């Protein structure tokens, strides 16, 4: 934007944000509210968001799916669900996502664990470190224990000795 030119309209700013990625209505409202000009107010934001929603440019479902695609492969259900709630996703969509995430929790945790460690822990301290790593990414303790335990069993079956 050249110096001295008027700032883009609220709608233009909203469209620029939506062109980059999906946003929930609450996220978009917060982003637009941060940079209101003197002539603009909350009612203007609401009107723009209503118009964008009617046009199908804001979709809570698409925003939730986008976050799931981006974050779920690397994070556990607890962390992803927290992020969905923080972005203002309706609870019905959060519950639907929870069911999907829990169905694939162990497989996703195993992939994350394999990428980071690749071998079973050789000591109690290493086991604790691996458990903390998975827990920090939002995987449940039970899931982390299952992943690390199954890796140790697989290693024993293959003849690996710590």
BAFIFI-561210 format. One line per 5 residues: number of its first residue (from 1); their letters; for each residue x, y, z of N, C-alpha, C. Coordinates in nm, 4 decimals, padded with zeros to 6 digits. Atoms other than C-alpha are relative to their C-alpha. Layout:
<rs>
NUM> a> X:Y:Z:X:Y:Z:X:Y:Z; ...
</rs>
This chain:
<rs>
1> xxxxx> 00.0848:-00.1168:00.0000:00.0000:00.0000:00.0000:00.0895:00.1232:00.0000; -00.0825:-00.1203:00.0075:00.1582:00.3327:-00.1069:-00.0280:00.0931:00.1176; 00.0201:-00.0929:-00.1114:00.2102:00.5942:00.1645:-00.1076:00.1023:-00.0348; 00.1038:-00.1000:00.0194:-00.0849:00.8272:00.2085:-00.1279:-00.0530:-00.0612; 00.1226:00.0540:00.0587:-00.3355:00.5960:00.0418:-00.0889:-00.0539:00.1124
6> xxxxx> 00.0905:00.0487:-00.1044:-00.6453:00.4914:00.2357:00.0190:-00.1497:00.0220; -00.0150:00.1436:-00.0252:-00.6349:00.1532:00.4061:-00.1083:-00.0786:-00.0746; 00.1004:00.0807:00.0687:-00.8170:-00.1326:00.2340:-00.1257:-00.0139:00.0874; 00.1267:00.0153:-00.0726:-01.1789:-00.1868:00.3303:00.0041:-00.1247:00.0884; 00.0111:00.1184:-00.0859:-01.2787:-00.4368:00.5968:-00.0191:-00.1261:-00.0833
11> xxxxx> 00.0253:00.1163:00.0842:-01.4072:-00.6690:00.3291:00.1265:-00.0430:-00.0727; -00.1245:00.0327:00.0695:-01.0806:-00.6490:00.1357:00.0995:-00.0655:00.0949; -00.0902:00.0601:-00.0984:-00.8818:-00.7240:00.4522:-00.0450:-00.1418:00.0346; 00.0523:00.1328:-00.0304:-01.1093:-01.0191:00.5320:00.0285:-00.0966:-00.1155; -00.0251:00.0851:00.1164:-01.0768:-01.1562:00.1791:00.1481:-00.0338:-00.0130
16> xxxxx> -00.1445:00.0253:00.0058:-00.6983:-01.1214:00.1930:00.0368:-00.1095:00.1014; -00.0261:00.1023:-00.1012:-00.6928:-01.3262:00.5140:-00.0530:-00.1365:-00.0459; 00.0608:00.1257:00.0443:-00.9289:-01.5888:00.3702:00.0706:-00.0601:-00.1207; -00.0738:00.0517:00.1155:-00.7174:-01.6190:00.0571:00.1197:-00.0829:00.0448; -00.1171:00.0710:-00.0498:-00.4280:-01.7421:00.2705:-00.0360:-00.1344:00.0626
21> xxxxx> 00.0439:00.1245:-00.0633:-00.6192:-02.0049:00.4726:-00.1416:00.0172:00.0520; 00.1352:-00.0028:-00.0562:-00.9534:-02.0948:00.6279:00.0036:00.0573:00.1417; 00.0156:-00.0549:-00.1342:-01.0634:-01.9014:00.9362:-00.1415:-00.0254:00.0473; 00.1347:00.0024:-00.0553:-01.3556:-01.9469:01.1700:-00.0476:00.1452:00.0087; 00.0566:-00.1345:-00.0132:-01.5869:-01.6509:01.2110:00.0653:00.0729:00.1183
26> xxxxx> -00.0591:-00.0608:-00.1194:-01.4452:-01.5875:01.5608:00.1443:00.0445:-00.0259; -00.1388:-00.0365:00.0308:-01.0845:-01.5880:01.4350:00.0053:00.1214:-00.0907; 00.0017:-00.1113:00.0946:-01.1638:-01.3551:01.1481:-00.0436:00.1285:00.0704; 00.0460:-00.1162:-00.0751:-01.3526:-01.1211:01.3801:00.1145:00.0573:00.0836; -00.1112:-00.0451:-00.0840:-01.0553:-01.1057:01.6173:00.1095:00.0660:-00.0832
31> xxxxx> -00.1053:-00.0574:00.0854:-00.8077:-01.0416:01.3343:-00.0403:00.1373:-00.0533; 00.0461:-00.1278:00.0540:-01.0189:-00.7635:01.1845:-00.0123:00.1057:00.1099; 00.0205:-00.0943:-00.1098:-01.0929:-00.6041:01.5228:00.1315:00.0627:00.0463; -00.1305:-00.0529:-00.0416:-00.7202:-00.5570:01.5908:00.0401:00.1260:-00.0761; -00.0458:-00.1109:00.0839:-00.6832:-00.3057:01.3083:-00.1149:00.0840:-00.0540
36> xxxxx> 00.1104:-00.0860:00.0429:-01.0028:-00.1074:01.2962:00.0494:00.1426:-00.0207; -00.0310:-00.1422:00.0190:-00.9733:00.2420:01.1526:-00.0993:00.0814:00.0813; 00.0878:-00.0882:-00.0782:-01.1397:00.5412:01.3146:-00.1435:-00.0031:-00.0502; 00.1340:-00.0006:00.0579:-01.4376:00.5163:01.0782:-00.0727:-00.1333:00.0176; 00.0580:00.1332:-00.0072:-01.4959:00.1450:01.1388:-00.0331:-00.0370:00.1443
41> xxxxx> 00.0390:00.0455:-00.1329:-01.6674:-00.0259:01.4299:-00.0376:-00.1469:-00.0010; 00.0390:00.1399:-00.0146:-01.7835:-00.3620:01.5597:-00.1172:-00.0362:-00.0926; 00.1158:00.0265:00.0868:-02.1094:-00.3324:01.3644:00.0446:-00.0218:-00.1445; -00.0518:00.0169:00.1360:-01.9105:-00.2982:01.0422:00.0618:-00.1388:-00.0180; -00.0607:00.1339:00.0070:-01.7154:-00.6157:01.1178:-00.1094:-00.1051:-00.0102
46> xxxxx> 00.1111:00.0962:00.0015:-02.0371:-00.8047:01.1904:-00.0685:-00.0030:-00.1356; 00.0654:-00.0066:00.1309:-02.1921:-00.6855:00.8651:00.0852:-00.0673:-00.1072; -00.0901:00.0610:00.0988:-01.8876:-00.7882:00.6603:00.0029:-00.1516:00.0189; -00.0048:00.1443:-00.0254:-01.8697:-01.1297:00.8290:-00.1307:-00.0682:-00.0383; 00.1294:00.0558:00.0419:-02.2423:-01.1864:00.7742:-00.0059:-00.0161:-00.1515
51> xxxxx> 00.0015:00.0056:00.1462:-02.2028:-01.1058:00.4045:00.0918:-00.1115:-00.0519; -00.0936:00.1046:00.0424:-01.9001:-01.3355:00.3700:-00.0553:-00.1398:00.0318; 00.0598:00.1285:-00.0353:-02.0835:-01.6151:00.5493:-00.1130:-00.0369:-00.0965; 00.1076:00.0254:00.0965:-02.3872:-01.5789:00.3219:00.0564:-00.0404:-00.1355; -00.0626:00.0319:00.1282:-02.1546:-01.5947:00.0217:00.0753:-00.1338:00.0038
56> xxxxx> -00.0678:00.1288:-00.0121:-02.0050:-01.9184:00.1553:00.1508:00.0108:00.0118; -00.1444:-00.0183:-00.0097:-01.6597:-01.7708:00.2052:00.0540:-00.0295:00.1396; -00.0377:00.0404:-00.1356:-01.6553:-01.8411:00.5791:-00.0763:-00.1275:00.0303; 00.0627:00.1278:-00.0330:-01.7217:-02.1991:00.6825:00.0708:-00.0596:00.1206; -00.0560:00.0612:-00.1202:-01.6693:-02.3401:01.0306:00.0493:-00.1414:-00.0307
61> xxxxx> -00.0373:00.1366:00.0347:-01.6563:-02.6904:00.8796:00.1335:-00.0040:-00.0744; -00.1261:-00.0034:00.0759:-01.3809:-02.6025:00.6314:00.1165:00.0399:00.0887; -00.1068:-00.0428:-00.0904:-01.1807:-02.4256:00.9012:00.0419:-00.1150:00.0909; -00.0320:00.1143:-00.0856:-01.2040:-02.7315:01.1282:00.0749:-00.1070:-00.0794; -00.0676:00.0998:00.0843:-01.1078:-02.9687:00.8446:00.1428:00.0436:-00.0327
66> xxxxx> -00.1323:-00.0529:00.0306:-00.8146:-02.7452:00.7553:00.0945:-00.0195:00.1183; -00.0841:00.0171:-00.1177:-00.6828:-02.7491:01.1104:00.0313:-00.1480:00.0216; -00.0233:00.1439:-00.0158:-00.7261:-03.1271:01.1285:00.1051:-00.0502:-00.0984; -00.0984:00.0432:00.1003:-00.5310:-03.1776:00.8046:00.1407:00.0488:00.0351; -00.1311:-00.0575:-00.0311:-00.2508:-02.9487:00.9202:00.0609:-00.0568:00.1273
71> xxxxx> -00.0540:00.0278:-00.1317:-00.2142:-03.0514:01.2832:-00.0102:-00.1459:00.0460; 00.0235:00.1349:-00.0520:-00.3533:-03.4026:01.3412:00.1133:-00.0986:-00.0291; -00.1062:00.0985:00.0215:-00.0668:-03.5949:01.1766:00.1143:00.0077:00.1012; -00.1121:-00.0171:-00.0920:00.1781:-03.4550:01.4335:-00.0412:00.0128:00.1462; 00.0455:-00.0265:-00.1365:-00.0386:-03.4044:01.7427:-00.1072:-00.0978:00.0436
76> xxxxx> 00.1012:00.0863:-00.0578:-00.2596:-03.6020:01.9753:-00.1360:00.0676:00.0037; 00.1376:-00.0485:-00.0002:-00.6349:-03.5657:02.0104:-00.0198:00.1151:00.0974; 00.0215:-00.1049:-00.1003:-00.6190:-03.3555:02.3265:00.0476:00.1355:-00.0508; -00.0564:-00.1271:00.0472:-00.4004:-03.0897:02.1671:-00.0790:00.0547:-00.1192; 00.0754:-00.0442:00.1175:-00.5923:-03.0757:01.8374:-00.1378:00.0508:00.0422
81> xxxxx> 00.1331:-00.0423:-00.0461:-00.9278:-03.0542:02.0153:00.0079:00.1338:00.0731; -00.0185:-00.1290:-00.0676:-00.7958:-02.7720:02.2343:00.0152:00.1118:-00.1032; -00.0187:-00.1012:00.1040:-00.6840:-02.5832:01.9232:-00.1308:00.0296:-00.0732; 00.1302:-00.0222:00.0640:-01.0242:-02.6344:01.7606:-00.0882:00.0889:00.0871; 00.0811:-00.0819:-00.0913:-01.1958:-02.4913:02.0686:00.0529:00.1423:00.0072
86> xxxxx> -00.0599:-00.1335:-00.0061:-00.9507:-02.1993:02.0839:-00.0332:00.0832:-00.1235; 00.0295:-00.0758:00.1217:-01.0280:-02.1035:01.7251:-00.1490:00.0278:-00.0140; 00.1418:-00.0325:00.0012:-01.3996:-02.0871:01.8062:-00.0858:-00.0964:-00.0795; 00.0762:00.1009:00.0734:-01.5154:-02.4064:01.6357:-00.1209:-00.0427:00.0833; 00.1188:00.0451:-00.0740:-01.8726:-02.5040:01.7323:00.0222:-00.1383:00.0625
91> xxxxx> -00.0235:00.1228:-00.0761:-01.8850:-02.7865:01.9885:-00.0426:-00.1249:-00.0762; 00.0428:00.1173:00.0778:-02.0745:-03.0217:01.7535:00.1112:-00.0450:-00.0949; -00.1116:00.0344:00.0893:-01.7830:-03.0066:01.5068:00.1188:-00.0539:00.0792; -00.1093:00.0481:-00.0849:-01.5323:-03.0548:01.7899:-00.0254:-00.1450:00.0396; 00.0332:00.1369:-00.0386:-01.7138:-03.3692:01.9041:00.0159:-00.0963:-00.1175
96> xxxxx> -00.0182:00.0833:00.1194:-01.7182:-03.5065:01.5482:00.1496:-00.0234:-00.0249; -00.1442:00.0126:00.0191:-01.3450:-03.4381:01.5172:00.0603:-00.0918:00.1059; -00.0519:00.0837:-00.1083:-01.2837:-03.6061:01.8539:-00.0155:-00.1476:-00.0336; 00.0225:00.1403:00.0365:-01.4354:-03.9301:01.7295:00.0996:-00.0446:-00.1068; -00.0952:00.0332:00.1068:-01.2178:-03.9241:01.4168:00.1418:-00.0125:00.0550
101> xxxxx> -00.1362:-00.0011:-00.0531:-00.9016:-03.8405:01.6098:00.0274:-00.1198:00.0894; -00.0214:00.1121:-00.0920:-00.9487:-04.1060:01.8733:00.0111:-00.1330:-00.0744; -00.0073:00.1232:00.0785:-00.9949:-04.3727:01.6062:00.1400:-00.0238:-00.0559; -00.1338:00.0141:00.0590:-00.6473:-04.3039:01.4677:00.1122:00.0398:00.0951; -00.0965:-00.0512:-00.0983:-00.4696:-04.1952:01.7871:00.1272:-00.0839:00.0094
106> xxxxx> -00.1176:00.0854:-00.0192:-00.2389:-04.4951:01.8298:00.0878:00.0001:-00.1259; -00.0776:00.0007:00.1246:-00.1336:-04.5035:01.4640:00.0754:00.1322:-00.0178; -00.0669:-00.1302:00.0133:-00.0578:-04.1304:01.4631:00.1123:00.0138:00.1019; -00.1033:-00.0067:-00.1037:00.1340:-04.1564:01.7917:00.1204:-00.0859:-00.0386; -00.1094:00.0890:00.0413:00.3365:-04.4475:01.6549:00.0850:00.0668:-00.1089
111> xxxxx> -00.0727:-00.0694:00.1077:00.4289:-04.2459:01.3447:00.0865:00.1128:00.0565; -00.0749:-00.1109:-00.0616:00.5333:-03.9433:01.5533:00.1174:-00.0547:00.0804; -00.1049:00.0609:-00.0814:00.7307:-04.1626:01.7935:00.1110:-00.0563:-00.0887; -00.0978:00.0620:00.0903:00.9008:-04.3518:01.5086:00.0895:00.1056:-00.0645; -00.0766:-00.1065:00.0641:01.0075:-04.0302:01.3388:00.1014:00.0613:00.0968
116> xxxxx> -00.0873:-00.0643:-00.0986:01.1588:-03.8911:01.6604:00.1031:-00.0967:00.0581; -00.0885:00.0906:-00.0729:01.3076:-04.1985:01.8284:00.0409:-00.1228:-00.0792; -00.0306:00.1141:00.0845:01.2853:-04.5065:01.6069:00.0426:-00.1271:00.0700; -00.0363:00.1213:-00.0722:01.3953:-04.7489:01.8773:-00.0520:00.0079:00.1421; 00.0554:00.0017:-00.1358:01.2619:-04.8583:02.2151:00.0971:00.0626:00.1001
121> xxxxx> -00.0871:-00.0593:-00.1022:01.3928:-04.6878:02.5281:00.0914:-00.1056:00.0610; -00.0976:00.0931:-00.0561:01.7043:-04.8455:02.6769:00.0130:00.0134:00.1512; -00.0052:-00.0194:-00.1447:01.6555:-04.7131:03.0291:-00.1319:00.0613:00.0459; 00.1210:-00.0611:-00.0561:01.3843:-04.5880:03.2608:-00.0038:00.1496:-00.0309; -00.0059:-00.1437:00.0298:01.5014:-04.2303:03.2039:-00.0379:00.0266:-00.1459
126> xxxxx> 00.0329:-00.0157:00.1413:01.4783:-04.2727:02.8269:-00.1483:-00.0266:-00.0241; 00.1435:00.0295:00.0108:01.1322:-04.4274:02.8616:-00.0829:00.1204:00.0460; 00.0700:-00.1187:-00.0511:01.0195:-04.1298:03.0699:00.0097:00.1147:-00.1002; -00.0185:-00.1069:00.0997:01.1623:-03.8907:02.8087:-00.0913:-00.0212:-00.1204; 00.0861:00.0299:00.1144:00.9752:-04.0654:02.5280:-00.1479:00.0184:00.0354
131> xxxxx> 00.1378:-00.0211:-00.0446:00.6519:-04.0662:02.7288:-00.0321:00.1494:00.0076; 00.0213:-00.1454:-00.0090:00.6894:-03.6925:02.8011:-00.0107:00.0632:-00.1382; 00.0043:-00.0525:00.1367:00.7557:-03.6238:02.4341:-00.1394:-00.0187:-00.0597; 00.1330:00.0264:00.0568:00.4299:-03.7901:02.3270:-00.1088:00.0758:00.0764; 00.0993:-00.0727:-00.0799:00.2341:-03.6340:02.6146:-00.0003:00.1488:-00.0352
136> xxxxx> -00.0095:-00.1427:00.0357:00.3597:-03.2862:02.5186:-00.0676:00.0284:-00.1333; 00.0667:-00.0173:00.1283:00.2137:-03.3402:02.1743:-00.1491:-00.0325:00.0056; 00.1436:00.0173:-00.0170:-00.1288:-03.4163:02.3160:-00.0494:-00.1423:-00.0055; 00.0419:00.1392:-00.0020:-00.1291:-03.7939:02.3113:-00.0233:-00.0414:00.1451; 00.0302:00.0437:-00.1358:-00.2832:-03.9616:02.6161:00.1127:-00.0885:00.0522
141> xxxxx> -00.1022:00.0850:-00.0619:-00.0601:-04.1426:02.8625:-00.0187:-00.1450:-00.0425; 00.0284:00.1381:00.0399:-00.2316:-04.4709:02.7758:00.0485:-00.0264:-00.1427; -00.0446:00.0149:00.1390:-00.1640:-04.4187:02.4045:00.1523:-00.0033:-00.0062; -00.1473:-00.0049:00.0001:00.2006:-04.3248:02.4679:00.0579:-00.1294:00.0553; -00.0473:00.1243:-00.0606:00.2472:-04.6277:02.6919:-00.0169:-00.1169:-00.0964
146> xxxxx> 00.0236:00.1074:00.0974:00.0938:-04.8555:02.4272:00.1020:00.0051:-00.1134; -00.0949:-00.0149:00.1118:00.3195:-04.7175:02.1517:00.1397:-00.0428:00.0429; -00.1354:00.0317:-00.0457:00.6395:-04.7431:02.3533:00.0086:-00.1469:00.0416; 00.0023:00.1408:-00.0391:00.5408:-05.0812:02.4962:-00.0004:-00.0930:-00.1195; 00.0037:00.0860:00.1194:00.4594:-05.2272:02.1555:00.1320:00.0062:-00.0753
151> xxxxx> -00.1304:-00.0101:00.0658:00.7894:-05.0962:02.0198:00.1010:-00.0896:00.0713; -00.0912:00.0862:-00.0756:00.9757:-05.2746:02.2996:-00.0289:-00.1469:-00.0277; 00.0366:00.1392:00.0314:00.7814:-05.5968:02.2326:00.0468:-00.0384:-00.1402; -00.0447:00.0281:00.1362:00.8567:-05.5700:01.8600:00.1517:-00.0201:-00.0030; -00.1459:00.0131:-00.0030:01.2260:-05.5235:01.9381:00.0405:-00.1331:00.0613
156> xxxxx> -00.0306:00.1289:-00.0620:01.2275:-05.8275:02.1673:-00.0265:-00.1136:-00.0989; 00.0317:00.1023:00.0994:01.0588:-06.0334:01.8959:00.1063:-00.0086:-00.1076; -00.1032:-00.0030:00.1035:01.3305:-05.9269:01.6540:00.1371:-00.0372:00.0565; -00.1262:00.0387:-00.0593:01.6018:-06.0261:01.9018:00.0843:00.1158:00.0457; -00.0751:-00.1181:-00.0447:01.7053:-05.6739:02.0017:00.0144:-00.0014:00.1505
161> xx> -00.0253:-00.0051:-00.1434:01.8623:-05.6439:02.3464:00.0463:00.1391:00.0381; -00.0452:-00.1328:-00.0424:01.8894:-05.3094:02.5280:00.1328:-00.0043:00.0695
</rs>
